[in-house]
Each structure stands twice: as structure tokens, then as C-alpha cells.
Amino acid sequence: MTTDQIRAGADARSITPDLATETVYLAGFDFDRPARGIHDELMVRTIAVGHDGSEPIVISVCDLIGMARVHEPKGQRVVACTHTHHGPDMLGFWGKPLEGIGGIDPNYAERVRAAVSASQAAAIAAMEPALLRVGSIAAPDFVTNFRDPEIVDDELSVLRAIRPDGSVIATLCDYPCHPEVVAADNTDVTADFAGHLCRSVEASVGGVAVFAAGALGGMQSPPTEVRTHDEAERYGIELAALVEDALTSGEDVDDPDVSFARGEIEVLLENPIYEMGMEMGLVPAAERRDGLVITEASLIRIGPMTLACVPGELLPKLGLRLKEAMRRAGARYPVIVGLADDELGYILAPEDFTFPADYLDPGKQYEESFSAGPALGPAVIDTIEQLLAEVGSP
């Protein structure tokens, strides 16, 4: 491989809230859970990859529950979230909805957006000649599916950019599991296991580590009854050790094709809680056209690895279906990047979708109660398949 053909850069910077000046409701479990302290920093971590002289592909991941779609030109850039359940609410659901108080602090939200833009610019500015290595490994001991135990995606996927001298620029890790080791009664800001994983990789090999969440819907969660910060650290460090195993069994990427495609999605919103939240001003208003909500999905191809970036929490049934479609299109390493450029909630297969009788007390239909509706799953699958045809085979 000639090192002037591909370049990579990375950046990481804090998006930890200032509890003295910013109102922080922790997102992901019960509403009205104000943050009382900071256990560990929240970060935006960014990797940029591309050929010299071409527009790079940039992936940023924030230690946040998710972010609503930002209506602005994005180019070949994706902003995703780890889905930690102990970071500031960026969606509006977890404030005090019964009192008409949303969970978003506008000053914090603006600060996050500025940090993401700065991180992407810095990663692009830092791009230098690089070698790439990709790999994947099954990690079955780190995840279970509490909704459908027989349907589990346990694949840990890794992309690493390395300088010609062997030092590490960046490591992108992707695993389909909710960062919710720490218990719901926690009131400290934490990135949960995702932060520990990244710090462990960085301490071990250097560079910037980026963690992206795969198809974690249907409550793909850590199989532990110990819900402490120490357990989150143990989990993250042990999963980080498998990153090196994945790369050892992986492959170097010679002169890779690097391509990007984005597709718009129109979907019918069939969730009364979402509609009510927008009407009350608690939840950012979705862009609409002819009564349909507008969102998007992206497809990234870097040599033998293909990444499907989806606007929410894809359930593993659909995630595995998408991975198979990517394999048929030539990807040896298919990857799902969840919570990318939008968060419309859980994305279910339509045949598995049952409308809750009571959205405020959904019982077994919890995932449906936090979903745009049954039309979203097919729309996402169809869009990714169209993008696969657009990008073509490796």
C-alpha cells in the first residue's frame, strides 16, 4: 500500500456539562433525574478518513443518548451518539414533562454542536498518511437481548488507522449494546462502559478511540446484575481487550475504495407521545413534508468494511438483515452505526410492531412506545439497500 493514497485524522474533546451553569436532566431512564455530579467526562470523538485531495468521510460520536436531526448541509459527515443513559437530555423527553418542562438546556445543546463542528474541523486538519486495518470478532459474553433473547447481534467491529511508523492515529469500535451498566438511580454524569472502553484502548495503543453503537434496539444490554460504576469500568476494559483480538484476526486494507452516500427518508409519525412533546415544545419539532417526517440514512464504504448509519435504535433482527444485505453487496465487514444524524427511537420490523394500548404504560410494548411507528423499519431498510446499489461493490 502506498501511504500517500489514504489519509486519516482524529480528534477528541470534552462535552461534559457545567453543572454550575447548565441545567442537566440525565436521559435514558426515568424523567426528572437531575445530575448531581460528574463521574467521568463526556466526549465527542471524531475520525476522518479519505484519499489525499478528496473530501474525507468524517464520523463523530458523542457520549449522549442521541440528538435530533439538525437541518443543515452535512457533506460526507456523520454525527452519532453512544446512547449512554447518564448524559444530558438532548431530545427533550427527560425533563419534567408533567410540568411542561423539557430536558434540553439550549446553551448546552449549542455548546455541543460547536464542539462537534470544531472536532470535525480538527480531525480533518490533522489528516496524515495512514495505513488501515479492519477486523471483527464475536463477543457473546457482553450482550443479551431482553426482548427477544434468541435474536442477538454480538459482533464487535473495528477499523484502525495507523501511521507508517506503526503508531496509532485512531481506532473506531462498534458494538450493539446499550451503555447502561450503571443503575437507573445514578445521578452522576458518566459515559458508562463506552467511555471506559475508549480510554482503555487509548491507554493501550495510543491515538483516539471512537465508540459507536450498533443495532442495540430491543434492549440489547449488558448481561449483568451489578449496576455500579466499577462494573461499567470492568465491562469497558474487558471489551476493549477484544478490540485487539478483532484486529489480530482481521486484515490490512490495501488502497481502499472510500465512498459515501446519503438518502432521505420520509416516514409517517404514528406516536402520540412524540406528537404531544412537539406540540408542547418539549421535543424539537421534526421537519415535515406533506405530513411525513423527514430523516436520513447514510452508507460509508472503506475497502471491505461497509457502515450503514441509521437514525435510531435498530433492533437486531433488522440489523442482522441489513448486515446480510451488505454482505451480498460485497462487504466482508458489515457494520451498523446507530443513532446517526437523528434519533427517532426504536426501529422495529413491521411484523413485530404492536401499537401499545397505553403509551404511558406500554408494558411489553416499551420499544413501540419509543418508536416513530411501524413504517420506519422498512423505510430504513429500503433506503440502505438503495444506497448499496448506488455505491456499488468494493
C-alpha positions as CSV (number, residue, x, y, z in Angstrom):
1,M,0.0,0.0,0.0
2,T,1.3,3.5,-0.9
3,T,0.9,5.7,2.1
4,D,0.0,8.8,0.1
5,Q,-3.1,7.2,-1.2
6,I,-5.1,7.3,2.1
7,R,-5.0,9.8,5.0
8,A,-6.6,9.8,8.4
9,G,-7.0,12.2,11.3
10,A,-8.7,12.2,14.6
11,D,-9.8,14.5,17.5
12,A,-11.4,14.1,20.9
13,R,-12.7,16.9,23.1
14,S,-14.9,17.2,26.2
15,I,-18.7,17.9,26.1
16,T,-19.0,17.4,29.8
17,P,-21.8,19.7,31.1
18,D,-21.0,22.5,33.6
19,L,-23.4,21.7,36.4
20,A,-22.9,25.2,37.9
21,T,-24.3,27.0,34.8
22,E,-26.2,24.4,32.8
23,T,-29.4,22.6,33.7
24,V,-28.8,18.9,33.2
25,Y,-31.5,16.2,33.3
26,L,-30.0,12.8,32.7
27,A,-31.5,11.0,29.8
28,G,-32.4,7.4,29.3
29,F,-34.3,6.0,32.3
30,D,-36.9,8.0,34.3
31,F,-37.7,11.6,33.7
32,D,-36.8,14.3,36.2
33,R,-33.4,12.9,37.1
34,P,-31.2,16.0,37.5
35,A,-27.4,15.4,37.5
36,R,-25.8,15.9,40.9
37,G,-22.2,15.3,40.0
38,I,-19.6,14.3,37.3
39,H,-18.2,10.8,37.5
40,D,-16.3,10.9,34.2
41,E,-16.0,13.1,31.2
42,L,-18.3,13.0,28.3
43,M,-16.6,13.4,24.9
44,V,-17.1,13.9,21.2
45,R,-14.6,11.7,19.4
46,T,-14.0,12.0,15.7
47,I,-12.2,10.1,12.9
48,A,-11.7,11.3,9.4
49,V,-10.6,9.1,6.5
50,G,-10.2,9.8,2.8
51,H,-7.9,9.9,-0.2
52,D,-5.5,12.8,-0.5
53,G,-7.2,15.6,-2.4
54,S,-10.7,14.3,-1.9
55,E,-13.4,15.2,0.6
56,P,-12.9,13.0,3.6
57,I,-15.5,10.9,5.4
58,V,-15.9,12.1,8.9
59,I,-17.6,10.2,11.8
60,S,-18.1,11.9,15.1
61,V,-19.7,10.1,18.1
62,C,-20.9,11.9,21.2
63,D,-21.4,10.5,24.7
64,L,-25.1,11.3,24.6
65,I,-28.4,9.5,24.5
66,G,-29.0,10.8,21.0
67,M,-29.6,14.0,19.1
68,A,-32.4,15.1,16.9
69,R,-31.8,15.8,13.2
70,V,-30.0,19.1,12.5
71,H,-31.3,20.7,9.3
72,E,-28.1,21.8,7.7
73,P,-25.8,20.6,4.8
74,K,-23.6,17.8,6.1
75,G,-21.5,16.7,3.2
76,Q,-19.7,13.4,4.0
77,R,-20.1,13.8,7.7
78,V,-22.0,11.8,10.3
79,V,-22.7,12.7,13.9
80,A,-23.8,9.7,16.0
81,C,-24.2,9.0,19.7
82,T,-23.1,6.3,22.1
83,H,-26.5,6.2,23.7
84,T,-25.2,6.5,27.3
85,H,-28.1,6.7,29.7
86,H,-26.3,9.1,32.0
87,G,-25.7,12.1,29.9
88,P,-27.7,15.3,29.4
89,D,-31.0,15.1,27.7
90,M,-30.7,16.3,24.1
91,L,-34.1,15.1,22.9
92,G,-36.4,16.8,25.4
93,F,-38.2,13.7,26.9
94,W,-36.4,13.5,30.3
95,G,-37.1,16.9,32.0
96,K,-40.4,17.4,33.9
97,P,-42.9,16.7,31.2
98,L,-45.9,16.7,33.6
99,E,-45.0,20.3,34.4
100,G,-44.3,21.2,30.8
101,I,-40.5,21.4,31.3
102,G,-38.3,19.9,28.6
103,G,-35.0,18.3,29.4
104,I,-32.8,20.3,26.9
105,D,-30.6,23.1,28.1
106,P,-30.3,25.3,25.0
107,N,-26.9,26.6,26.0
108,Y,-25.5,23.2,26.5
109,A,-27.0,22.0,23.2
110,E,-25.4,24.9,21.3
111,R,-22.1,24.1,23.0
112,V,-22.3,20.5,21.9
113,R,-23.0,21.5,18.3
114,A,-20.0,23.9,18.4
115,A,-17.7,21.2,19.9
116,V,-18.8,18.7,17.2
117,S,-18.0,21.2,14.4
118,A,-14.6,22.0,16.0
119,S,-13.8,18.4,16.4
120,Q,-14.6,17.6,12.8
121,A,-12.5,20.5,11.6
122,A,-9.6,19.5,13.8
123,A,-9.7,15.8,12.7
124,I,-9.7,17.0,9.0
125,A,-6.8,19.4,9.7
126,A,-4.8,16.6,11.4
127,M,-5.1,14.1,8.5
128,E,-1.9,12.4,7.6
129,P,-0.7,9.4,5.6
130,A,-2.2,6.3,7.1
131,L,-2.5,2.5,6.8
132,L,-5.8,0.9,7.6
133,R,-6.7,-2.4,9.3
134,V,-10.1,-3.8,9.9
135,G,-11.5,-6.8,11.8
136,S,-14.4,-8.2,13.7
137,I,-14.9,-10.8,16.4
138,A,-17.9,-12.3,18.2
139,A,-18.3,-11.1,21.8
140,P,-21.2,-13.1,23.1
141,D,-20.5,-12.6,26.8
142,F,-21.1,-8.9,26.7
143,V,-24.6,-8.6,25.5
144,T,-28.1,-10.1,25.8
145,N,-31.4,-9.2,24.1
146,F,-34.0,-8.8,26.9
147,R,-36.9,-8.5,24.4
148,D,-36.1,-11.4,22.1
149,P,-33.3,-13.5,23.7
150,E,-32.9,-15.8,20.7
151,I,-32.1,-12.8,18.4
152,V,-28.7,-11.3,19.3
153,D,-26.0,-9.5,17.4
154,D,-22.8,-9.8,19.3
155,E,-20.3,-8.7,16.7
156,L,-17.6,-6.2,17.7
157,S,-16.3,-4.5,14.6
158,V,-13.1,-2.4,14.4
159,L,-11.4,0.0,12.0
160,R,-7.9,1.3,12.9
161,A,-5.8,4.0,11.2
162,I,-2.1,3.6,11.7
163,R,0.8,5.8,10.8
164,P,3.6,4.4,8.5
165,D,5.8,4.2,11.7
166,G,3.3,1.9,13.3
167,S,1.8,4.4,15.8
168,V,-2.0,4.6,16.1
169,I,-4.0,7.6,14.8
170,A,-7.5,6.3,15.6
171,T,-9.5,3.2,16.4
172,L,-13.2,3.1,15.6
173,C,-15.0,0.4,17.6
174,D,-18.6,-0.6,17.0
175,Y,-20.7,-2.9,19.3
176,P,-24.5,-3.3,19.6
177,C,-25.2,-2.8,23.3
178,H,-26.9,-0.1,25.4
179,P,-24.3,1.7,27.6
180,E,-26.4,1.2,30.7
181,V,-24.4,-0.8,33.1
182,V,-24.8,1.9,35.7
183,A,-28.1,1.8,37.6
184,A,-31.1,4.0,36.8
185,D,-30.9,5.6,40.2
186,N,-27.5,7.1,39.4
187,T,-27.3,10.9,39.4
188,D,-23.7,11.3,38.2
189,V,-22.8,12.1,34.6
190,T,-21.0,9.2,33.0
191,A,-20.3,7.8,29.6
192,D,-20.8,4.3,31.1
193,F,-18.8,1.5,29.6
194,A,-18.3,3.3,26.3
195,G,-16.1,5.9,27.9
196,H,-14.1,3.2,29.8
197,L,-13.6,1.2,26.5
198,C,-12.3,4.3,24.7
199,R,-9.9,5.3,27.5
200,S,-8.6,1.7,27.8
201,V,-7.9,1.5,24.0
202,E,-6.2,4.9,24.1
203,A,-4.1,4.0,27.1
204,S,-3.1,0.7,25.5
205,V,-2.2,1.7,21.9
206,G,-2.5,5.5,21.7
207,G,-4.4,7.6,19.3
208,V,-8.1,8.5,19.6
209,A,-10.7,5.7,20.2
210,V,-14.2,6.2,19.0
211,F,-17.1,4.0,20.1
212,A,-20.2,3.7,18.0
213,A,-23.3,1.8,18.9
214,G,-24.6,-0.9,16.6
215,A,-28.1,-2.4,16.3
216,L,-28.8,-2.2,20.0
217,G,-32.6,-1.9,19.9
218,G,-34.9,-4.4,21.6
219,M,-32.9,-3.9,24.7
220,Q,-29.6,-5.3,23.7
221,S,-27.9,-4.6,27.0
222,P,-25.1,-5.8,29.3
223,P,-25.9,-9.2,30.9
224,T,-25.0,-8.1,34.5
225,E,-26.9,-7.6,37.6
226,V,-24.2,-5.5,39.1
227,R,-25.1,-1.9,38.3
228,T,-22.1,0.1,39.6
229,H,-19.5,2.5,38.1
230,D,-16.9,-0.2,38.9
231,E,-18.8,-2.7,36.9
232,A,-19.0,-0.3,34.0
233,E,-15.3,0.1,34.1
234,R,-14.7,-3.6,34.2
235,Y,-17.0,-4.2,31.3
236,G,-15.5,-1.5,29.2
237,I,-11.9,-2.6,29.8
238,E,-12.6,-6.3,29.1
239,L,-14.5,-5.4,25.9
240,A,-11.6,-3.1,24.9
241,A,-9.2,-6.1,25.1
242,L,-11.3,-7.8,22.4
243,V,-10.6,-4.9,20.1
244,E,-7.0,-6.1,19.7
245,D,-8.3,-9.7,19.1
246,A,-10.6,-8.4,16.4
247,L,-7.7,-6.7,14.6
248,T,-5.3,-9.6,15.0
249,S,-7.8,-11.8,13.1
250,G,-8.6,-9.0,10.7
251,E,-6.8,-7.7,7.6
252,D,-4.8,-4.8,6.3
253,V,-6.7,-2.7,3.7
254,D,-4.7,-2.0,0.5
255,D,-5.5,1.1,-1.5
256,P,-9.2,1.1,-0.3
257,D,-12.1,2.5,-2.1
258,V,-13.6,5.2,0.1
259,S,-17.2,6.2,-0.8
260,F,-20.2,7.8,0.8
261,A,-23.9,8.1,0.0
262,R,-26.8,9.6,1.9
263,G,-30.5,9.1,1.4
264,E,-33.5,11.0,2.6
265,I,-36.3,9.1,4.4
266,E,-40.0,10.1,4.6
267,V,-41.9,8.3,7.2
268,L,-45.3,8.6,8.8
269,L,-45.1,9.5,12.5
270,E,-47.5,7.4,14.5
271,N,-46.5,8.1,18.1
272,P,-48.9,10.3,20.1
273,I,-46.2,10.9,22.8
274,Y,-43.8,12.3,20.1
275,E,-46.6,14.5,18.7
276,M,-47.6,15.7,22.2
277,G,-44.0,16.5,23.0
278,M,-43.5,18.6,19.9
279,E,-46.8,20.4,20.4
280,M,-45.8,21.3,24.0
281,G,-42.4,22.5,22.8
282,L,-40.6,19.9,24.9
283,V,-39.2,18.0,21.9
284,P,-37.5,19.6,18.9
285,A,-40.0,19.8,16.0
286,A,-39.3,17.3,13.3
287,E,-39.0,18.5,9.7
288,R,-42.1,17.5,7.7
289,R,-43.2,17.3,4.1
290,D,-46.8,16.5,3.2
291,G,-47.4,15.3,6.7
292,L,-44.4,12.9,6.7
293,V,-41.4,13.3,9.0
294,I,-38.1,13.7,7.1
295,T,-35.0,11.9,8.4
296,E,-32.0,10.3,6.7
297,A,-29.6,7.4,6.5
298,S,-26.0,7.2,5.2
299,L,-23.8,4.5,3.8
300,I,-20.0,4.5,4.1
301,R,-17.6,2.1,2.3
302,I,-14.0,1.9,3.3
303,G,-12.5,-1.0,1.4
304,P,-14.0,-4.3,2.7
305,M,-15.9,-2.5,5.5
306,T,-19.3,-1.0,4.9
307,L,-21.1,1.1,7.6
308,A,-24.8,1.7,7.5
309,C,-25.6,4.8,9.5
310,V,-29.3,4.7,10.7
311,P,-31.4,7.4,12.5
312,G,-32.3,5.5,15.7
313,E,-32.1,2.2,17.6
314,L,-32.3,-0.6,15.1
315,L,-33.5,-3.9,16.6
316,P,-31.0,-6.7,15.9
317,K,-33.5,-8.6,13.7
318,L,-33.3,-5.7,11.2
319,G,-29.6,-5.1,12.0
320,L,-28.7,-8.7,11.0
321,R,-30.9,-8.4,7.9
322,L,-29.0,-5.2,6.9
323,K,-25.7,-6.8,7.5
324,E,-26.6,-9.7,5.2
325,A,-27.6,-7.2,2.5
326,M,-24.3,-5.5,2.9
327,R,-22.5,-8.9,2.6
328,R,-24.4,-9.7,-0.6
329,A,-23.2,-6.3,-1.9
330,G,-19.6,-7.4,-1.2
331,A,-18.8,-6.2,2.3
332,R,-16.7,-8.6,4.3
333,Y,-17.2,-6.4,7.4
334,P,-20.7,-5.0,7.6
335,V,-21.3,-2.5,10.4
336,I,-24.4,-0.7,11.8
337,V,-23.8,2.8,13.2
338,G,-26.9,3.6,15.3
339,L,-28.3,6.9,16.5
340,A,-26.7,8.6,13.5
341,D,-27.8,12.1,12.5
342,D,-31.1,11.6,14.2
343,E,-32.9,9.7,17.0
344,L,-36.4,8.6,16.1
345,G,-36.3,5.8,18.7
346,Y,-36.5,2.1,18.3
347,I,-36.7,0.8,14.7
348,L,-38.6,-2.5,14.6
349,A,-39.6,-4.9,11.9
350,P,-43.3,-4.2,11.0
351,E,-44.3,-7.7,11.7
352,D,-43.1,-7.4,15.3
353,F,-44.7,-4.0,15.9
354,T,-47.8,-3.9,18.2
355,F,-49.2,-0.5,19.0
356,P,-49.3,0.0,22.8
357,A,-52.8,0.2,24.3
358,D,-51.4,2.8,26.6
359,Y,-48.3,4.8,25.5
360,L,-47.7,6.0,29.1
361,D,-47.8,2.4,30.5
362,P,-46.7,0.3,27.5
363,G,-45.7,-2.9,29.3
364,K,-44.2,-5.4,26.7
365,Q,-44.6,-2.7,24.0
366,Y,-42.0,-0.5,25.6
367,E,-39.9,-0.3,22.4
368,E,-43.0,0.6,20.4
369,S,-43.8,3.4,22.8
370,F,-40.4,5.0,21.9
371,S,-40.7,4.5,18.2
372,A,-41.8,6.7,15.4
373,G,-44.0,3.9,14.2
374,P,-44.0,0.6,12.1
375,A,-43.2,2.4,8.8
376,L,-39.7,3.4,10.0
377,G,-38.1,0.0,9.8
378,P,-39.0,-0.8,6.2
379,A,-38.1,2.8,5.2
380,V,-34.6,2.5,6.7
381,I,-34.0,-0.9,5.1
382,D,-35.2,0.2,1.7
383,T,-33.0,3.3,1.8
384,I,-29.9,1.5,2.8
385,E,-30.5,-1.1,0.1
386,Q,-30.8,1.8,-2.4
387,L,-27.6,3.3,-1.2
388,L,-25.8,0.0,-1.5
389,A,-26.8,-0.1,-5.2
390,E,-25.7,3.5,-5.6
391,V,-22.3,2.9,-4.0
392,G,-21.7,-0.4,-5.8
393,S,-19.4,-3.3,-5.0
394,P,-16.0,-2.8,-3.4
